Amino acid sequence: MLRRTLLAASRSPRLERAARTAPVARSVVRRYVAGDRAGDALRVTRELCSAGLRVTIDNLGEDVTERAHAERTAHEYVALLRRIAEDGLAPWAEVSVKLSALGQKLGGNGAAPSPDGEKIALDNAARICAAAEAAGTTVTLDMEDHETVDSTLGILAQLRVDHPRTGAVIQSYLRRSEGDCLALAGPGSRVRLCKGAYDAPASAAFTRRRDIDLSYARCLRVLMNGRGHPMVATHDPRLIDLAVALAALGGRDPGTYELQMLYGVRPRAQARLAAEGQRVRVYVPYGDDWYGYLVRRLAERPANLAFFLRSLLGRG
């Protein structure tokens, strides 16, 4: 119930306006979002990399309604990747991209992707992938709501023809995800596994937290037994322990998989895991469009709400 309430809140313009105008909002948001500009994200990235962590940077925004906006987003990523290369951060920093921010839903009915929108998103994503390759780093395509999965995986397949290191994201709350992991667990494939932060009907998604966790464990086993590079995105200590155990059981070296966590959430655990020899990557978002991102992160794992509430009380 809490998860569904938070997901509904993430789509509420009224609640977004209230959150943006709350006096405490900006100070709290700064704990979980690097800032409004690329320079803010790069500053945080340098700090994290110097502490032995890796980073994936997300320029916040989604569901664009104008082609010019989608092209500006692509240009922002290309410029960001150039700065990553210039700062010498490419060995440790990559980018994460939402296809709906690149035009995936343009020309459609507003909910599902359209052929025209897919073509626009593919062209923009290809520009970003080429820039990442030139910079010496990679791109991961974020997964969004359940209606975009087939479209996103189709665009991924086309991008991987010329840019085989392009990463994918699979969400364990969807019933289809174990099969998608099987299809993606081939040599060289980079797959980030997360629980998922969108709403979906029960016909398409698990609704109980226990079922989502069990699906995560099944998907994790598939990826760890595969020949790709699993990216284990969770703050759940049980699932982190399972990932490490499965990697050891399969004879995987730490460099053949990685753990991923969100900026601002469990930073001490991030540092500890890195000190233990794990490859840890921090998801660093930036930009003004933070509201939907932040509320969905709270919905993805209710324990995240405790981190946020402690921040409101000044104890984060």
C-alpha positions in Angstrom: 0.0 0.0 0.0 2.8 2.5 0.9 4.6 1.7 -2.4 1.4 2.3 -4.5 0.7 5.5 -2.5 4.3 6.8 -3.2 4.1 5.9 -6.9 0.8 7.8 -7.2 2.5 10.7 -5.5 5.3 10.7 -8.0 2.8 11.5 -10.7 1.0 14.3 -8.8 1.6 17.8 -10.1 0.0 19.2 -6.9 2.3 17.3 -4.6 5.3 18.2 -6.8 4.5 21.9 -6.5 4.2 21.5 -2.7 7.5 19.6 -2.5 9.3 22.2 -4.6 8.2 25.1 -2.5 8.7 23.5 0.9 11.5 25.4 2.7 13.4 22.1 3.6 13.1 20.6 0.2 16.3 21.9 -1.4 18.5 21.0 1.5 17.1 17.5 1.6 17.3 17.0 -2.2 21.0 17.9 -2.1 21.6 14.8 -0.1 20.3 12.6 -2.9 20.8 14.7 -6.1 24.2 16.1 -7.0 22.8 19.5 -8.1 21.2 21.2 -11.0 24.1 21.3 -13.5 26.6 18.9 -15.0 29.4 20.6 -13.1 27.7 19.6 -9.9 27.6 15.9 -11.0 31.2 16.0 -12.0 32.3 17.5 -8.7 30.5 14.7 -6.8 31.9 12.1 -9.3 35.5 13.2 -8.6 34.8 13.0 -4.8 33.4 9.5 -5.1 36.1 8.2 -7.5 38.8 9.5 -5.2 37.2 7.4 -2.4 37.5 4.3 -4.5 34.0 4.2 -5.9 32.7 4.2 -9.4 29.8 6.3 -10.8 27.0 6.3 -13.3 25.6 9.8 -14.0 21.9 10.4 -14.8 20.7 13.7 -16.2 17.2 13.8 -14.7 14.2 14.1 -17.0 11.8 11.8 -18.8 8.7 11.7 -21.0 9.7 14.7 -23.1 6.9 16.1 -25.3 9.0 18.0 -27.9 11.6 16.8 -30.3 13.8 19.8 -29.6 13.8 18.9 -25.9 14.9 15.4 -26.7 17.7 16.7 -28.8 18.9 19.1 -26.1 19.0 16.2 -23.7 21.2 14.2 -26.1 23.4 17.3 -26.5 23.7 17.6 -22.7 24.9 14.0 -22.5 27.4 14.4 -25.3 28.9 17.5 -23.6 28.9 15.6 -20.3 30.8 12.7 -21.8 33.4 15.1 -23.3 33.9 16.6 -19.8 34.3 13.1 -18.3 37.0 12.4 -20.8 38.7 15.7 -20.2 38.7 15.2 -16.4 40.2 11.7 -16.8 37.2 10.1 -15.2 36.3 7.7 -18.0 37.8 4.6 -16.4 35.4 5.0 -13.4 32.4 7.0 -14.6 29.7 6.1 -17.2 26.2 7.5 -17.9 22.7 6.3 -17.5 20.0 7.4 -20.0 16.2 7.2 -20.1 14.9 6.7 -23.6 11.7 8.6 -22.9 14.0 11.7 -22.3 15.4 11.1 -25.8 12.0 11.1 -27.5 10.8 7.5 -27.2 7.1 8.4 -26.7 6.9 11.3 -29.2 4.2 10.9 -31.7 2.4 8.3 -29.6 -0.6 8.3 -27.3 1.4 9.6 -24.4 1.8 6.3 -22.6 3.3 3.7 -25.0 6.2 4.3 -27.4 5.5 5.0 -31.0 7.6 4.0 -34.1 8.4 7.7 -34.8 9.4 8.2 -31.2 11.5 5.0 -31.2 13.4 6.2 -34.2 14.1 9.6 -32.6 15.2 8.0 -29.4 17.5 5.5 -31.2 19.2 8.3 -33.2 19.7 10.3 -30.0 20.9 7.3 -28.0 23.4 6.4 -30.8 24.9 9.9 -30.6 25.4 9.4 -26.9 26.8 5.9 -27.3 29.3 7.2 -29.9 30.3 10.0 -27.6 30.8 7.5 -24.7 32.9 5.3 -26.9 35.1 8.2 -27.9 35.5 9.2 -24.3 36.4 5.6 -23.3 33.4 4.8 -21.2 29.9 3.3 -21.5 26.1 3.9 -21.5 23.4 2.1 -19.6 19.8 2.4 -20.8 17.5 2.9 -17.8 14.3 0.9 -17.8 11.1 2.8 -17.3 7.4 1.7 -17.0 6.2 -1.7 -18.1 4.8 -0.5 -21.4 8.3 0.5 -22.6 10.1 -2.7 -21.9 9.8 -4.3 -25.4 10.6 -0.9 -27.1 13.7 -0.3 -24.8 15.1 -3.8 -25.4 14.5 -3.5 -29.1 16.4 -0.2 -29.2 19.1 -1.8 -27.0 19.6 -4.6 -29.6 20.0 -2.1 -32.4 22.5 0.0 -30.4 24.6 -3.1 -29.5 25.3 -3.7 -33.2 27.7 -0.8 -33.2 28.1 -0.3 -29.4 28.1 -3.8 -27.9 28.9 -2.5 -24.4 25.7 -0.6 -24.0 24.0 -1.7 -20.8 20.5 -2.7 -20.0 18.3 -2.5 -16.9 15.9 -5.3 -15.8 13.4 -4.7 -13.0 12.6 -7.7 -10.8 9.0 -6.6 -10.0 8.0 -7.5 -13.5 6.9 -11.1 -14.1 8.8 -11.3 -17.4 12.1 -10.3 -16.0 13.7 -13.8 -15.4 13.2 -14.6 -19.1 14.6 -11.2 -20.1 17.7 -11.9 -17.9 18.1 -15.3 -19.6 18.0 -13.5 -23.0 20.5 -10.9 -21.9 23.1 -13.0 -20.0 25.4 -13.6 -23.0 29.1 -12.7 -23.3 29.9 -9.0 -22.9 26.4 -8.1 -21.9 26.1 -5.5 -19.1 22.8 -5.8 -17.1 21.8 -3.8 -14.1 19.2 -5.6 -11.9 17.0 -3.5 -9.7 13.6 -4.0 -8.0 11.7 -1.5 -10.1 10.1 1.9 -9.3 7.0 2.1 -11.5 3.4 1.0 -11.1 2.0 -1.9 -13.2 -1.1 -4.1 -13.2 -0.9 -7.4 -11.3 -1.0 -9.3 -14.6 2.4 -7.8 -15.5 4.0 -7.3 -12.1 4.4 -8.8 -8.6 2.8 -6.7 -6.0 4.1 -8.2 -2.7 7.5 -7.2 -1.6 8.4 -10.9 -0.8 7.5 -11.9 -4.4 9.6 -9.0 -5.8 12.6 -10.1 -3.7 12.2 -13.7 -4.7 12.1 -12.7 -8.4 15.2 -10.6 -7.8 17.0 -13.6 -6.4 16.0 -15.8 -9.4 17.1 -13.1 -11.8 20.4 -12.6 -9.9 21.2 -16.3 -10.2 20.6 -16.2 -13.9 22.9 -13.3 -14.4 25.6 -14.6 -12.1 25.5 -18.0 -14.0 25.6 -16.2 -17.3 28.6 -14.9 -19.2 27.9 -11.2 -19.0 28.7 -8.4 -16.4 25.9 -8.3 -13.7 25.3 -4.9 -12.1 23.6 -5.6 -8.8 21.5 -2.5 -7.9 20.1 -2.8 -4.4 20.6 -1.5 -0.9 19.2 -4.7 0.7 21.9 -6.3 2.7 20.4 -9.8 2.2 20.5 -9.4 -1.6 24.0 -8.0 -1.5 25.2 -10.9 0.5 23.5 -13.3 -2.0 25.2 -11.6 -4.9 28.6 -11.9 -3.3 27.9 -15.5 -2.4 26.7 -16.4 -5.9 29.8 -14.7 -7.4 32.1 -16.7 -5.1 30.3 -19.9 -5.8 30.6 -19.3 -9.6 34.3 -18.4 -9.3 33.7 -14.8 -10.4 36.4 -12.2 -9.7 35.2 -8.9 -8.2 35.9 -7.2 -11.5 33.4 -9.4 -13.4 30.4 -7.9 -11.6 29.6 -4.9 -9.6 27.3 -3.6 -6.8 25.3 -0.4 -7.4 23.7 2.0 -4.9 22.1 5.4 -5.1 23.9 8.6 -4.2 23.1 9.5 -0.6 21.7 6.1 0.4 23.9 4.0 2.7 27.1 5.8 1.9 29.0 4.0 4.7 28.0 0.6 3.3 29.2 1.8 -0.1 32.6 2.7 1.3 32.8 -0.5 3.4 32.1 -2.7 0.4 34.6 -0.9 -1.7 37.2 -1.3 1.0 36.5 -5.0 1.1 37.4 -5.3 -2.5 34.0 -5.1 -4.1 33.5 -3.0 -7.2 30.8 -0.4 -6.2 29.2 2.0 -8.5 27.1 5.0 -7.2 24.1 6.3 -9.3 24.5 10.0 -9.3 21.6 12.1 -10.6 21.6 15.8 -11.4 19.2 18.3 -12.8 16.1 20.3 -11.8 13.6 17.5 -12.6 14.2 15.7 -9.3 10.7 15.2 -7.9 9.6 12.0 -9.7 13.0 10.4 -9.4 13.2 11.0 -5.6 9.6 9.8 -4.9 10.1 6.6 -7.0 13.3 5.8 -5.1 11.3 5.9 -1.9 8.7 3.6 -3.4 11.3 1.2 -4.8 12.3 0.2 -1.3 10.2 1.5 1.7 13.3 1.4 3.9 14.6 4.3 1.8 11.8 6.4 3.3 13.6 6.1 6.7 16.7 7.7 5.1 14.6 10.6 3.8 12.7 11.1 7.0 16.0 11.2 9.0 17.2 13.9 6.6 14.0 15.9 7.2 14.8 15.7 10.9 18.4 16.6 10.4 19.8 13.2 11.4 20.6 11.8 7.9 
